[in-house]
Amino acid sequence: MSLDPHHPKAEAGPGRGFPVSEFESRLARAQSAMADLGVDGLFLTTEPEIRYFTGFLSRFWLSPTRPWFLLVPATGKPVAVVPSIGRECFDATWLDDVRSWESPRPEDEGVSLLASTIGEVLGHNARIGVPQGPETHLRMPVGDFHRLRDMLRGCEFVDASGLISSLRMIKSAAEIEKIAHACTMVSDVFEAFPDQLRMGMSEIEIFRRFKIACLERGIDDVDYLVGGAGPGGYMDIISPPSPRGARAGDILMLDTGAVFDGYFCDFDRNFAFGPVSSAAEKAYGVLLDAAQAGLEATRPGSTCAEIYHAMQRVLDKDFPGGSGVGRMGHGLGMQLTEWPSIMATDETPVQAGMVLTLEPSVDLGGGRMMVHEENLVLTEDGPVLLTRPAPKSLPLITV
């Protein structure tokens, strides 16, 4: 949902969607990269990739019944092959060529139409790029993909994961504006949220109130909200919220991926219910220091591994050994988590235009942990926080 523009908390914010020039720029970059890779076109099936080239934004993707296909040729505009229910939506995009079939039709869910379109648009002996690497998937039945390859025996399907990730890691000014707006709205919610918290309140109620507050502030949806509360730290933070009531000495963490016009923010905040242990207070301060070290290490040309180690060096002074999470941040944009990963082995150089999260975490022992996360955009002059920084000490809930 979107906030009524006359609501007292509403702000204008960025305009919805993008001008055609945005998609023309994305296509030009893609076709240049396709020439370097030596492919005749891209075959795309997943929501972010199709939306990236078309602007098609819909919650209908939650239904697995129908596949959706997009062809991006080496020259010319993309061609959509979509189920009939989506024809009108795609006709409203910047595309000129939209083809559809009556769906659902399990016996031939667009495969014949897709094969003939590939032959016509890309050629019967085309070299076709398909994302196949980490953090990608094929959103069509595997059996149908095998059928498609059998119908296109002269075509070669090759991995285009690197091409896609290199395009999407660098955000345009318009994309950054949407992410920044989401970060601003959720920063507002986090800063006001202590007034809604009470001793004894269940995690279920806390999560519900937070989502409502985000929607009232102008967020479109809260697709992702995890966290939990526990004495001196938290344990399981990815399961659904529990009915357990918050108690004195608990630390609550809320980590949200909230969406504005199809773009995510992704950050967390911690709250203390009454006085907490000195170890927890110390961990909180160390996490903020680690995030600051990561921010200072994020410069054009530095690697994800260097950013990771800058944070780990701070953590190791008081909490050696790592938390076991595996990484301390990632890319952000049309998806909650994108390339690259801020981890010890990721040598990806960061570049201006990347939007990243910094997410250091510490192991407090006994299965307990604490984590802190901020969002930034990297410019030619260095990093700029998109989230308003967390308070220097844990917000205290005493009622």
C-alpha positions in Angstrom: 0.0 0.0 0.0 1.0 3.6 -0.4 0.2 6.4 2.1 -2.6 8.7 1.1 -0.9 11.9 -0.2 -3.0 14.0 2.2 -1.9 12.0 5.3 0.1 14.3 7.6 3.1 12.0 7.6 3.2 11.7 3.8 6.1 13.1 1.7 6.3 13.5 -2.0 9.4 11.4 -2.4 10.8 10.2 -5.8 8.4 9.7 -8.7 7.1 6.2 -9.4 8.7 4.2 -12.1 11.4 5.5 -14.5 11.6 7.5 -17.7 12.2 5.5 -20.9 15.7 6.9 -21.0 16.5 4.8 -17.9 15.7 1.6 -19.7 17.5 2.8 -22.9 20.6 3.3 -20.8 20.3 -0.1 -19.2 19.8 -1.8 -22.6 22.8 0.0 -24.1 25.1 -1.1 -21.2 23.8 -4.7 -21.5 24.3 -4.8 -25.3 27.9 -3.5 -24.9 28.5 -6.2 -22.4 26.9 -8.8 -24.6 29.2 -7.9 -27.4 32.2 -8.4 -25.1 30.8 -11.8 -24.0 30.0 -12.8 -27.5 26.4 -13.7 -27.1 23.5 -13.0 -29.5 21.0 -12.3 -26.7 19.9 -12.9 -23.1 17.2 -15.2 -22.0 15.7 -14.0 -18.7 13.0 -15.6 -16.5 13.3 -14.0 -13.0 11.5 -11.0 -11.6 14.4 -8.6 -10.9 16.0 -9.1 -14.3 12.7 -8.8 -16.2 11.8 -5.7 -14.2 15.3 -4.2 -14.7 14.8 -4.2 -18.5 11.1 -3.5 -18.7 9.8 -1.8 -15.6 7.2 -4.5 -15.0 6.4 -4.3 -11.3 3.8 -6.7 -9.9 3.1 -8.8 -6.8 1.7 -11.4 -9.2 5.2 -13.0 -9.2 4.2 -14.6 -5.9 2.2 -17.2 -7.8 4.3 -20.0 -9.2 1.7 -21.1 -11.8 2.9 -19.0 -14.7 6.4 -18.5 -16.1 7.4 -15.2 -17.7 10.1 -14.8 -20.3 12.2 -11.9 -21.7 14.6 -11.9 -24.6 17.3 -9.1 -24.8 18.8 -9.2 -28.3 22.3 -7.9 -29.2 20.6 -5.2 -31.2 17.1 -3.8 -30.9 14.7 -3.7 -28.0 13.8 -6.5 -25.7 10.9 -8.9 -26.6 8.5 -10.2 -23.9 6.9 -13.6 -24.0 4.3 -13.6 -21.2 1.1 -15.3 -20.1 -2.1 -13.7 -21.4 -3.0 -12.3 -17.9 0.1 -10.0 -18.1 -0.3 -8.9 -21.7 -2.0 -5.5 -20.9 0.7 -4.7 -18.2 3.5 -5.4 -20.6 1.9 -3.4 -23.4 2.0 -0.4 -21.0 5.8 -0.7 -20.7 8.3 0.8 -23.1 8.5 -2.5 -25.1 7.1 -2.7 -28.7 7.0 -6.4 -29.1 5.0 -8.4 -26.5 3.8 -11.9 -27.3 1.5 -14.0 -25.1 -0.2 -17.4 -24.7 -3.4 -18.4 -22.9 -2.2 -19.6 -19.5 -2.3 -21.8 -17.4 -1.6 -24.4 -20.0 0.6 -27.0 -18.4 0.9 -29.1 -21.5 2.7 -26.2 -23.3 3.3 -23.3 -20.9 4.6 -20.9 -23.5 7.5 -23.1 -24.6 6.4 -23.4 -28.2 5.8 -19.7 -28.5 9.1 -19.0 -26.8 11.1 -21.3 -29.0 9.7 -19.8 -32.2 10.3 -16.3 -30.9 13.9 -17.1 -30.0 14.5 -18.5 -33.5 13.0 -15.4 -35.0 14.6 -12.7 -32.8 18.0 -14.3 -31.9 18.4 -16.9 -34.6 18.3 -20.7 -34.8 22.0 -21.0 -34.1 22.3 -18.3 -31.5 24.6 -18.2 -28.5 22.3 -17.3 -25.7 23.3 -15.9 -22.2 21.4 -17.3 -19.2 22.2 -16.4 -15.6 23.5 -19.7 -14.1 25.8 -18.8 -11.3 25.5 -18.0 -7.6 22.4 -16.1 -6.5 20.5 -16.9 -9.7 17.8 -19.4 -10.5 15.7 -20.5 -13.5 12.1 -19.5 -13.0 10.4 -22.1 -15.2 10.0 -25.9 -14.9 13.3 -27.7 -15.5 11.4 -30.1 -17.8 10.2 -27.2 -19.9 13.7 -25.8 -20.1 14.9 -29.2 -21.4 12.1 -29.2 -23.9 13.1 -25.7 -25.0 16.7 -26.8 -25.6 15.5 -29.8 -27.6 13.5 -27.5 -29.8 16.6 -25.2 -30.3 19.3 -27.8 -30.9 21.3 -25.3 -33.0 21.5 -22.8 -30.1 24.1 -22.7 -27.3 23.2 -21.6 -23.8 26.0 -20.0 -21.8 26.4 -18.5 -18.4 25.7 -14.8 -18.2 25.8 -14.4 -14.5 28.8 -12.0 -14.5 27.2 -9.8 -17.1 23.9 -9.5 -15.2 25.6 -8.9 -11.8 28.0 -6.2 -13.3 25.0 -4.3 -14.7 22.9 -4.5 -11.6 25.6 -3.8 -9.0 26.0 -0.2 -10.4 22.9 1.8 -9.6 21.6 4.8 -11.5 20.9 8.1 -9.7 17.2 7.3 -10.0 17.6 3.9 -8.4 19.7 5.3 -5.6 17.0 8.0 -4.9 14.4 5.3 -4.3 16.6 3.3 -2.0 17.5 6.4 -0.1 13.9 7.3 0.3 13.1 3.9 1.8 16.1 4.3 4.1 14.9 7.7 5.3 11.3 6.5 6.0 12.4 3.5 7.9 15.0 5.5 9.8 12.1 7.7 10.9 10.2 4.6 12.1 13.1 3.2 14.0 13.8 6.5 15.8 10.2 6.8 17.0 9.7 3.1 17.7 10.8 3.0 21.3 7.7 4.9 22.3 5.7 1.9 21.0 7.6 -0.7 23.0 6.6 -2.0 26.5 7.8 -4.6 28.9 5.9 -7.9 28.4 5.1 -7.1 24.7 5.3 -10.3 22.6 7.6 -10.5 19.5 4.4 -11.0 17.5 3.0 -7.7 18.6 6.3 -5.9 18.2 6.7 -7.1 14.6 3.0 -6.2 13.8 3.4 -2.7 15.2 6.6 -2.1 13.3 5.1 -3.2 10.0 2.1 -0.9 10.6 4.4 2.0 11.4 6.4 1.5 8.2 3.2 1.4 6.1 1.8 4.5 7.8 5.1 6.3 7.1 4.8 5.6 3.4 6.6 2.3 2.8 4.8 0.2 0.1 5.5 -3.1 1.8 7.6 -4.8 4.5 8.6 -7.9 2.7 11.2 -8.9 5.2 11.3 -8.5 9.0 13.3 -10.7 11.2 14.9 -10.5 14.6 14.0 -11.4 18.2 14.6 -10.7 21.8 16.7 -12.5 24.4 18.6 -12.0 27.7 21.8 -10.1 26.9 21.5 -11.0 23.2 19.5 -13.0 20.8 19.7 -16.4 19.4 17.3 -17.5 16.5 16.7 -14.4 14.4 15.3 -15.9 11.2 12.3 -17.9 12.5 8.8 -16.3 12.8 8.3 -14.0 15.9 7.3 -15.8 19.1 4.6 -15.1 21.6 7.3 -14.7 24.3 7.0 -11.4 26.1 10.0 -9.0 26.4 11.6 -9.1 29.8 14.0 -6.9 31.8 17.6 -7.5 30.5 16.4 -8.5 27.0 17.9 -7.0 23.9 15.6 -6.7 20.9 16.8 -6.6 17.3 14.6 -5.8 14.3 16.1 -6.2 10.8 13.9 -5.0 8.0 13.8 -5.1 4.3 11.1 -2.5 3.5 10.2 -1.6 -0.1 9.5 1.7 -1.9 8.6 1.4 -5.6 10.3 -1.9 -5.9 13.6 -1.0 -4.2 14.7 -2.2 -0.7 16.3 -0.7 2.3 17.9 -3.3 4.6 19.1 -2.4 8.1 18.5 -3.2 11.7 18.3 -1.5 15.1 18.8 -2.8 18.7 16.8 -1.9 21.8 17.3 -2.7 25.5 14.5 -3.6 27.8 15.7 -2.2 31.1 19.3 -2.4 32.2 21.4 -4.9 30.2 24.7 -6.6 30.9 27.9 -4.6 30.5 29.0 -7.3 28.0 26.0 -6.4 25.8 26.6 -2.7 26.1 30.2 -3.3 25.1 29.2 -5.5 22.2 26.9 -2.8 20.9 29.7 -0.2 21.0 32.1 -2.5 19.3 29.6 -3.2 16.5 29.2 0.5 15.9 32.9 1.0 15.8 33.3 -1.9 13.3 30.6 -0.5 11.0 32.5 2.8 11.1 35.7 1.1 10.2 33.9 -0.6 7.3 32.6 2.7 6.1 36.0 4.3 6.2 37.4 1.3 4.2 34.8 1.6 1.5 36.5 3.6 -1.3 36.4 3.1 -5.1 38.8 0.3 -5.9 38.9 -1.3 -2.5 37.7 -4.9 -2.4 34.9 -6.5 -0.5 37.5 -8.5 1.3 39.4 -5.4 2.5 36.1 -3.9 3.8 35.4 -7.2 5.6 38.8 -7.3 7.2 38.6 -3.7 8.3 35.5 -4.6 10.3 36.9 -7.9 11.6 40.0 -6.2 13.0 37.9 -4.1 15.2 35.7 -7.0 16.3 38.8 -9.2 17.0 40.0 -6.9 19.7 37.1 -7.8 22.0 35.2 -10.6 20.2 37.8 -12.8 18.3 36.8 -15.7 16.2 33.9 -14.4 14.2 30.1 -15.0 14.6 29.7 -17.8 12.1 27.3 -15.7 9.9 29.8 -15.9 6.9 29.7 -12.3 5.7 29.3 -8.8 7.0 27.2 -7.1 4.3 26.1 -7.3 0.7 24.7 -5.4 -2.2 21.2 -3.9 -2.1 18.6 -2.7 -4.6 15.8 -4.5 -6.4 16.4 -7.4 -4.1 17.0 -7.5 -0.4 20.4 -9.0 -1.0 22.4 -8.6 -4.2 26.0 -9.0 -5.3 28.6 -8.6 -4.0 29.2 -10.1 -0.6 31.3 -8.4 2.1 33.2 -11.5 3.0 36.8 -12.5 3.5 37.1 -14.2 0.1 35.2 -11.8 -2.1 37.8 -9.8 -4.1 35.2 -7.8 -6.0 36.4 -4.2 -6.3 33.7 -1.7 -5.1 32.8 1.1 -7.5 30.9 4.4 -7.4 27.2 3.7 -7.8 27.2 0.6 -5.7 24.7 0.5 -2.8 26.0 -1.7 0.0 25.1 -2.8 3.5 27.6 -3.1 6.4 26.6 -5.8 8.8 29.1 -6.7 11.5 28.1 -9.3 14.1 29.6 -10.8 17.3 29.2 -14.1 19.1 28.4 -13.5 22.8 28.6 -17.2 23.7 25.8 -19.6 24.7 24.3 -19.3 21.3 23.7 -15.5 21.7 24.8 -12.9 19.3 24.4 -9.2 18.4 24.4 -7.6 14.9 24.3 -4.1 13.5 23.6 -3.0 10.0 23.7 0.3 8.0 23.2 1.1 4.3 25.4 3.3 2.1 26.0 4.4 -1.4 29.5 4.7 -2.8 30.3 7.9 -4.7 33.5 8.9 -6.5 34.4 10.9 -3.3 33.7 8.0 -0.9 30.8 6.5 0.9 27.6 8.3 2.0 25.3 6.7 4.5 21.7 6.3 3.4 20.5 5.3 6.8 20.6 7.7 9.7 23.3 6.3 12.1 22.1 4.2 15.0 22.3 5.9 18.5 25.6 5.7 20.3 24.0 3.8 23.2 21.2 1.2 23.2 17.8 2.8 23.4 16.3 1.9 26.8 12.8 0.7 27.3 11.8 1.0 31.0 8.0 0.8 31.0 
